[in-house]
Amino acid sequence: MSEQGRPVVVGADGGGTDSAAVRWAARLAERLHRELVVVHASEPEALAARAAGAGAPDVTALLEAEEERADLIRQQTEELGAATGVEVRLDVHRSSPVRALLEHEATACAIVVGTGRKGVLEEFVLGTTSIGVAAHATCPVVVINPEVDVDSLDRGVVGVAVDGSEDSRAAARVALDYAGATGASVLALTTWYLEVVDGYVVTEPDSPEWRQLEAERAAVLESALAGPMRTHPDVPVELSVRRGPVLSTLLEASADVDLMVMGSRGMGSFRGRLLGSVSQRMMRAAGVPVMVVTRPRDRH
């Protein structure tokens, strides 16, 4: 994310559910002094075929609506550039939105996507874009729900979830890079919940077993953050060990940050999955943007 000159890339479907993502991406491009690339991609023929199979009365109208949507995005892109002073470029594709966005993964500092709230027919083409991009991109991917009020994100804090996995270590490095570039501080947290020591579930606060688990989790945080903190000595970092279910603990913590950074796997995910279950659920439920990071050795 700290590499010079790489643009911010954002997906736009023109349906209104991506407006928060576009505004956040434009603000990031402005703060980083980068170009903003707005990607609009659709497969109107596939959508029309699906609609025809579902008994839609007017396939031609669907195709015409897509052309109107593309024209609207062109107009909005021009207005966005004029309003922000950011250099904005529109990239229109007649292909899968996931494929079109992933074409930018090697050159983007980040790809920003909305989750969308779509019906069955639109879901066929666009509904899985956020998951598809986050699961496969080799650059950081920021996923933003349409309900997120991006204009109120002014806490100046970046959260990062760490569990000791390689993906979460990569997330820690990216979080410090982002904080260093934007003037934010970092809240690095790890969680534990139903842990067993000597055959017993640890539930008693301040017991030796409880203190042991807290110390072990603190050591995981310190190990993951040591390198990034040396690279960014001026970034304030708070290390926090919290007990509770992973998802609810991260959602609670996200209320105090402007961005939550996490690895694409780890945090209780099944080994080998392209995108962890916690990451997916955070993408859907968080009230702040969620940045998903994959460790560099996964790049292809």
N, C-alpha and C positions, 0 to 999 in steps of 0.2 A: 504493500500500500504506500510505502514511502518512495518507491521508484519514481524518478522525475519524468514528467512529460506524459505519463500514461493517463488516458481520459477516464472520466466516469461514464459508465454506460447504464442506461435505464430502459426498461421495456415499457412500451405504451400501447394499450389496446384501444384507446379512444372511447371506452365505455364508461368512464368516470370513476371506476374503482381503483384506478392507478394514479389518481391525481396526487395523493399523499406521497407516493413513491417518486413521482416526477419532481415535486417541489423539494423533497429532501435531497434528491440527487443533484438538483440545480444548486441548492445551498452548499452541498459538499464540494461541487466543482468550483463554486465561487470562493470558498474558503481555502481550497488547495490550489487555486489558480490553474485549473485544468479545463480542457475542452469537455463539453457534455455531448455525448452521442445518444440520441433518442432512437431506439430501435422499434419499428412497428412491423410485425410479421403476421401473416394470416394465410390460411389455406381455404379460400372461399369455395373451391370446387369440392373439397372434402366435406365442408360444412353443408353445402347444398345437397350433396349426395345423402348425407345423414338426415337432413331435414326432409328430403323426398321420401326416404324410407320410413320416416316417422309420420308421413301423411301431411306434411306442411303444404299449404295451399299454393304458395307462390315462391318457387325457388329463385326466379329472376329477381324478385324484390330483395331477397337475401344478398345476392351478389351486388346489387345496386347499393344496398345499405353499407356493404363493406367498402365500396369505392368512396362513398360519402364520409365514412369514418376515417379513411386514409387522408382525404382532403382536409378534414377537421384537424387531424394531428399535424399536418403541414402548417396550418394556420397557427395552431397553438405553439408549435415549435418556434415560429418566427416571433410571436409575441413574447415568449419566454426569454429568448435571447435579447430582445429589445428592453424588457423590463429589468433583467438582472445584470446585463453587461457581460454575461458569460458567452463565450463562443459556443454556439449550439449547432450540431449537425444532425440531420435526419437520415436514417438508414432504413429504407423500406424493403421488405423481403416478401416474396410469395412462397413461403415455406413455413415449416413448423416454428413457432415462437422460440421453443427451446433450442432448436438447431441454430436459428438466427442469432440468438444471444450468445450461445457458446462459440460462435465464430469470432467473438471479441475477447474470449477469455485470455488469450496469450498477450494481448496488448492493453487490456483494461486494468486500472488500479482497483476497481470494484465494479460489480454488476448489481444493479438495484432493480428489484421486481416487487410488484404488489401481489397479494394473495388472491384478490378478486372475490367476488360473490356472484357466481354465474349460474345460469340455468343448465339443464341437461345438455342441450344442443351446443351451447357455447363451451361447456366443460369439455366436450369432445376435442375441441381444438385448443382452448386456452386454460382450462381449469387446473391442469397439473403443471403449468409453467414454472411456478415458484419452486415446487419440489424437484422437478426435473433439472432446473438450472443449479439449484443448491447441491443436488446430489452429484453432479458431474463436473462442475466448473473447477478449474485449477486456481482461479483467483478468488478473493473473498466475495461472497454474495450477501447482499443486504436485502432482507425480506420485510416488507412493511404492510401491515393490515390497513385497509381503507379507513378504518375508524381511528387510526392513530392521528392525534393532533400534532403534526410535526412543527407547527408554529409555536408550540408551548414547550418545546424541548430546549430548556435553557439552564439545566442544572450544572452543566460543565463537568459531568462525571460519565466515564465509560465503564461499564461493568464487563467482567470476563469470568466465565465459569471454567474452573480447572479441576480435573480429577486425576491428573498424572498421565493420561494417555498422550500419545504423540500429537494427536489432533488438538488437544487442549493446550499443549505446549506451544503449538503453532498459533493458536488463538491468542495466547498471552503475548507473543511477539507482535502480532498484528494490532492488538489492543493498545500496546505501548506506542507503536508506530503512529496509530491514529491519534492517540492523546497528544503525542509530541507535536504532530502537525496541526492540531486544532486548539491547543492550549488547554486541554481538559486534564482532569485527574483520573485515576483508575481505582476502581473497587474490584479487587480480585477475590473471588470467593470459591470455597469448596464446601461440599455437604457430606454428611453421613447420617444414617438413620437406624436401620435395624442391623446393628453389628453384633457379632458374637465373639466373646472372649472367654476362653476356658469353658466352653459349652453353654454359656449363659448369654442371653440377649442383654446388652448394656442399656439400662434405663435409669439408673440412679445418678443424678447430677453430682459432680465433684467426687465420685468414687475413684479409686485408683484406675479402674478399667476405663472410666469416662475420660479421665485426664490422659490416659495412654492414647486413646483414639483421637482426642483433640490434638495431642502433640504429633501424632502420625500425620494427620491431615494438614496441620500447619507446616510440617516438613515438606509435604507435597507442594504446597503453595510456594514456599520459599525456593524450592528447587526449580519450579517452572518459571518463576519470576526473576531469578537471580541474573540471568543473562540479559533479558530485556531491560532490567533496571540499570544495569551497567551501561547499556547502550543509550538509555535515556535518563541520565541522572537528575535532570531537572523536572521530571514528571512525578508529581506526588502520587504515591501508591499506598492504598490501605489493603492489608491482608485480613480476610475474614473467614473463620471457620464457623459453619452454621449446621445445626442439627435439624433434620426434617426431611420429608419426601423430596426428591430432587426437583420435580416439576413445580410443586407449590412453593418451594423455597426460592427457586429462581424467579418465578413470577412475582413473588413478594419483593425480592431484591430489585427487580426491574422497575418498580415504582419510584426508585430513587436515582435512576440513571437516565441518560439520553439515548444510550445504545447498549445492547447486550451482545457481547461477542462470545461465541462458543464454537467448539470443534464440530465437524460434521458427524463424527462418531465419538464414542466415549459416553460419559455420564450415564452409565447403565445400559448402553445400547448393545445389541447383539453383534458379536464379532463378524466382520465380513459384510455387514449391511452397508449400502452406499450412503444412506442417510439415517442417522440414529433416530429412535422413536422420540427421545426427549427433544432433540433439535426440531423435528417435525411439529411436535405439539407446541413448542415455544413459538415457532413461526406462525402458527394459527391463533394462539391465545394472547401473546404478549401485547401490552399497550405501548410498547416502544419498538423501534426498528431492531431487528435481530440480524447480526452478521454471522454467517456460517463460514468457517475456515477449514480447509483441508491441509494436512501436513504436506510439505513440498515433495516428499518422496512418492506421493500418490500421483504426481503430475505425469501427463502422458502426451 
